[in-house]
Amino acid sequence: MIRSPLLSRPWTSLALGWVLLAGAASHLWADQRLDQIEVAAGFRVETVAAEPLVQDPVDFDWGPDGRLWVVEMADYPLGIDGDRKPGGRVRVLEDRDGDGVYDHSTLFAQRLSTPNGILCWRGGVLVTAAPDVVYLEDTTGDGRADRRDVLYTGFGEGNEQHRVNGLRWGLDNWVYLANGDSGGTITSTKTGETVQLRGRDLRIRPDTGELEVQSGQTQYGRNRDDWGNWFGCNNPNPIFHYVLDEQYLARNPHLTFPAARHDIRRGDTRVYPIGPIISHCDPQYRAIGATPRFTSACGTMIYRDNLFGPDYEHVSFTSEPVYNIVHARKLLPQGVTFESHKLHAETEEFFRSADPWSRPACIHTGPDGALYLADMVREVIEHPEWIDDELEKTLDVRSGSHLGRIYRIVPENVQPRDVPRLDRMNTAELVRVLESSNGWQRDLAQRMLLWQADPQAAPHLRRLYETSSRPLARLHALCTLAGLGSLQPQTVLSALDDPHPGVRRHAVRMLEFHWDGWSGDRQTAGRRLLESRAADEDPMVRMQVAYSLGEIDAPGTGKLLGALLAADGDDPWLRAAILSSVHRDNLPSVVESFLADRAGPSVSLASLLVMASRIDQPQTLETILSQLSTEPRAWQTIHAWFRTIGPTEPIEQFGLSQQATAALGRILDRATSLLETNESSTAEKTVAVELLGYRREQTEQDVERLESLLAPAHPSALQIAAIDRLAQLDRPQTVSRLARHWKSLSPQVRSHALSIILQNQQSTQDLLTSIGEGSIARTSLSAEQRVQLLNHRSEAIRQLATEVLKQHSRDRQAVVEAYSPAIALFDQGKTDLDQGRALFATKCASCHRLEDRGHVVGPQLELLTNRTPKAILTAVLDPNRAVEDKYLQYQAVTLDGIIYTGVLTSESDHSVTLAASDGKTHELLRSELEMLQSSGESMMPVGLEEGLSVEQVASLIHYVVKTITLEIEQPETGE
């Protein structure tokens, strides 16, 4: 690689002559770096801006006049002076000679806090600069921002790579933001309204100050396709699809729903750089020579034009700055979501540079149809948090801060289109822009029409909708009319029957805001079309119907929801959308319609039973049970219902009639009979176990039956199910009952029994007492469980644990040093692979999975091929040295006093999900929680080394390293 010596000198040391010759030198060096770039066959890459006109670019947007507005994260990392001093900038680039290359730069704003997102807005720009979203404007005409309004504040200021970003225009006339993974309590300065961001993204209306949380979360780059489907990414994953809409799910607090963020990536996680892989990251996080895999995926966007041809329709692009590439993927519709497959051949990428300083950050479809790419150009892109302290002393972590590139990528032998001057257009001309094939042009024209609020826009927009042959033009016309408040009933009705499903889908959404103002023939026509859309061939249209039926107060909506549930209830996404619209008033009609159309027992029916239970509708319960009682396998539905409503609630609490109680009793009897026959499978018997104890008069008999299942003759799965149910029915006697069988329980069953015991304070005390008495061995406890007891929220338990376990904390660094000879044994091959495999099963498999054994609670080990043996040793012995937030241990305590411990994997307004170390997930309604808090420590326990020799630890490391390598070298299957 050729690199000018000047490139490694600080900006402040350059001579005045460099400034005078900046333009010529900039193009010279830009060309040198351009020579090192490789793009996909059939494309060429051009430099359209370079330092000193632009430095540290991370996002950009074009204004109506064609000028390019760029945010520069010049204070990355740790501030301009290494002391968190804000130094971010906004520049405005112009192409004054019309040659397609920017030749003039104006410093518009500076001293911003790590700005990373920008959107042109009215006379200025919106900028994300945590903790704020600000509006900047030049009101004096001197080219510099003299107005700076904080519109929203409270965004988390964590790692500079994990801050709020985005600012993307939605078809619904909201501006969308990516969480950045730092969350925050967000306040609108205009309205005073506050929301907890947590694990969600956000949308805002800057003019009014409105804000709403959205399904998420995205690390850097939340973007949509032409039809309003939203996508995002995080470091190891180049693309997620946000299938479900938060604002709809929030209506139904009685049910839990699938996580809205769906991993749609298919295929391997490898990437294929062409340059030298220079890692400044601590070797324990990314070892030199490791297989390159996504580690800094960011800026995911969907190409929104047709200049690239049909092969690039529905294609996403993602930056991977650590490996100096841009990765392309094809989106294939799959029901209401997608699958994402690598677009190019296995060893190819869309864009890659041999220059290790090339750091692609953000990608946009330009107004000319080309793809534009911001290259931050830094020697060190890793945040110092992840750099070894000793290595950091030898580095200038800001090296390259005076550099920056913006590239344009276009098909060979094709010229980018001319960019229209939207600022010179009248209303009619702006409406015509909505027919453009270019997404940026349509979006900006829509925004401008809303800003101008010209009364003459509405007739032009209606005419466009009625006459245009382009579905996207019709869609934008509808959305703009909606934003102007000028959408007439006839246009909505027409759009409900549009030839294109994307238009029909949004027409259904718009119906929500107009239905209440309609009456007579309009409502009749609307109802007829809505019924037609409920049977639409397109699943995304049906999904929007499911959502919107919960917003429309009209006769027959319950019937439609029931029919939808019967037809689409097997799809978890569609089922969630349908159930989000079910409420107290429409539940009876939903049930009636569903029962008339369904094919048999289903998860959907169980959800309706849950709702009827929670909103106290015994008559609806009776209706369902009466029909279920005649079905041989109705116990499956009852099982799903009971698993949700609570473990100790007897059927008498529902206030059912004698007839309905008898019907439910018959179903439970059929379930119990499964335990008495060898023809029943273990899975069926497990269901039967979980249905014991729901009738008060049989509780004692059922408890005895459960204890009898702890005999070694029964499968482990059945014993585990019996332990779970025993703890629910007879908590005070759980430990004493288990102690009687402890010696005959397998390690797997013992481990599960302990996890159940530790969920309750009283049974935890009983356990410690039993350990003290010798009826249960202290060695039965895992290192994680010992740590949990020694750090328990109850002082009494902490004291008892300290006394019983006689364990005191040890300095972690001392432990690491004491076991460091294990590395030499590993290097010398003095290890026992089989011993390592056995140790992994007993010490690590509760949270990690290898060779199809264990649970994926902590990091996926097969993705950590870049970790050295030393790094693995450190992570095992000192797990809290550099733990990521997403692997912190959380503890949830329910109002019933049940304690759950695990990793917080997802959350919404109404529920949280914890992944426990036994592989189970617990979905908990917030309304049922007394407490939810993080321990501040890793789920991996401190003290894992207890009872292990240096030789055993070496064998464990050998097994992990060898198994990861073997799994990675397996032939790829496409999954």
Protein Blocks (a to p, Z undefined) as FASTA:
>chain_A
ZZdfklmpcfklpcfklmmmmmmmmmmmmmmmmmmpccdehiacddfbdcfkbghiabdc
ddfkopacddddfkbghijnonopafbdcdddddfkonopafbdcdfbghiahiabdcde
hjbccddddfbdcddddfkonopafbdcdfbghiacbdfklccehjiadfkopacddekl
ngpadddfklopacdfklaccdddfknopacddddddfbhpaddfkopacdddfklgbdc
dfbafklmmmmmmbccddfbdcfbgcjfbdcdfbdcddfbdfklocghiacddfkbghia
cdddfknojklgoiacdddfknopacddddddehjbccdddfbdfkbcfbdcfbfkbccf
bdcddfkopacdddfhpablcdfklgcfklmmmpcfkgoklgccddddddehiacddddd
fklpcfklmmmmmmpcbfklmmmmmmmmmmnopaklmmmmmmmmmmpcbfklmmmmmmmm
mmnopacfklmmmmmmgfblklmmmmmmmmmmmmmmgghjlmmmmmmmmmmmmmgfblkl
mmmmmmmmmmpccehklmmmmmmmmmmmmpmklmmmmmmmgcfklmmmmmmmmmmmmgbd
cfklmmmmmmmmmnopaklmmmmmmmmmmpmklmmmmmmmmmmnopklcfklnopafklm
mmmmmmmmmmmmmmmpckbcfklmmmmmmmgoiafklmmmmmmmmmmmmpmkbcfklmmm
mmmmmmmmmmmlmmmmmmmmmmmpcfklmmmmmmmmmmpfklmmmmmmmmmnopacfklp
cfklmmmmmmcfblklmmmmmmmnopacddfklmmmmmmmmmmmmmnopacfklmmmmmm
mmmmmmpceehiajdfbccfklmmmbcfklmmmmmmmmmlmpcfklcccddddfkopacd
dddfbdcfkbccdddfkopacdddfklpfbdcdehiafbdghklgopafklmmmmmmmmm
mmmmmmmmpccehZZ
